[in-house]
């Protein structure tokens, strides 16, 4: 990855982020298949390096940040990596949510289905890496975010807007 960005600089548009290309393709494919609005990965760097943040949004360039460097990739750019194994996931309609009560109205098993798929994305990132995916709700300012760390030992965290809810260990697969 090349390109330095400072406080007043516009990020450089690049055609590749090297070893992070596979992460970009995994997140982009998951975003498309799941209907998510955003998918973010925090990926460990080499020893002594800062982690990378790969941020894929619907209809926006992909943003990759490592330390003080930020670069953009066009959303539809073809990257030279093998097709990823994307978790099986189905698109669900936007969730009806009540942010104050933390209630989510969804098809039975819908949130658990998406949570399991996000955990699989984190596991495919490997190490102690983290995946966070946001899904549309009836309140655009409060998307449903599901965050998982690879390895499955840390509980999943669900967020509605600024409200966070740590799930029971093992959920959605059981205790």
N, C-alpha and C positions, 0 to 999 in steps of 0.2 A: 504494500500500500504506500503510495507516495502522496505528497501534498501536505504542506504545513498550513494551518489556519491560525490566525490570531484573533483578538477580540473584535476587530473591525473587518476582517476578511470574510469573503464569501467562500464557502467550502468548494473545493475543486471537484469537478465531475470526472469520474474515472470509469474505465471499462472492466476493472477487476480489483478485488481486494485480496488477491492471492489465496492463502489458505482459508480465509473466511468466506470464499465464494460458495463453498458447500453449505455453510450456515445460511447465507442469503437465500440460496435456492430452496433449502428445507423450509425456512420461514415463509417464503413467498408461496410455495406450493401449499403449505398448510393454510395460509391466509385465504387462498383462492378456494380450496376444498371445503373449508369450514365456514366461509362467509364472514370471518372475523374482520374487524376494522383495523386492527393493529396486532403485530407480533414482534416481540423484542426478545433478544437473547443477550445474556451477559456471559461472555466466554473468557475463561482463564487464558492469560498470555503465557509465554515462556517464563521460567523462573526469573524474577527481577523485572519483568514487564508488567505493565498495567493491564487489567482486563479490557477486552473490546466490548463495545455495545453496538449490536446490530439491530436497527429499528426499521421494520418494514410496515408501511401503511398502505391502505387501499388508495390507489390512484396518485401516490406521491413517490418521489425518488426514494430509494433506500439510503438511509443515513448510517454510516459506520464511523464510530468514534473510538480512538485509541489514545489515551492520554490527552494531550492538547491538540491532536490532529483529528479533523473531521472531514470525511469525503462523502460524496454522493454518487450513487449508481442509478442510471435510469431504471425505472421499475420493470420494464419489459426486456431489458438487455439479456442476451443469451450469454450464459457463463459456461465455460468449458469444464464441467464437472459431471460425474455420473449422476443419473437421476436418483434422487434420494428415496429412501423408504419412508413414505409419509404415513403416519398413523391413520387407520380407518376412522373417518369422521363424517358426520352428516350435517348439513346446514339446517339450522333451526330459525324460525322467525324471531324478530327482535323480542326480547324478554320484557314483560310488564314488571316494573319494579317500583317499590316504595322505599326510597333511600332512608327515610327517617326510621322506619321499622326494620329495615334490612330484609324485607320480603321480596322474593322473586317468584313470579308466576311463570311457570314453564311447563312444557309437556312432561309427563311423568318420566323421570330418569334423564331428562334433557341436560340439566346442569352437571349431573354425575358423568354423563357421556362425554361432554366437552372437557370436564376436569380430567378424566382418564386419558383423553387424547392429548391434552396439554402436558400431562405427566410423561406420556410417551415421547413427545417432542423434546422435553428436557432430558430424558434418558438417552435419546439419540444424539444430543449434544455432548453427553459423556462428562466425565470428571465430576466436579461439584458445580457445573454450569447451571444457569437459571434460564427458564423460559417464562415469559409473561405474555398472555394473549388477551386482547379486549374484544368483547362482543357487543353488538348493538342492543340498546334497550329503548323503551319508549321515552326515556329522558336522555337526550344526546349529551348532556353535561355529566351524566353518570353512567358510563358504560360498565358492563360487568367484566371485571378483569380476573383472570385466573393465573396464579403464579405457582410454579413448581420448580424444585431443585432436582437435578439428576440424582439418581440413586434411590429415590422413593422413601428415604428415611425421615425427611423433614415433612411436616404437615403442609398440605396445600393451603394457600391463602386466597380467599375470594374478596374482591373489593367492589363496592358500588360508589362511584365518585371518590370521595375522601374517606369513606368508612371501610375498614378492613375487618375481615372475619377469618380467624385461623380455624381450620377445620380439624376434626378429630384425627389423630394419627391413623393412617391406613385408609381414610376415606378417599375415594369413593368405593374402594374394594372391600371395605369392612375393617374392623379393628385388628 
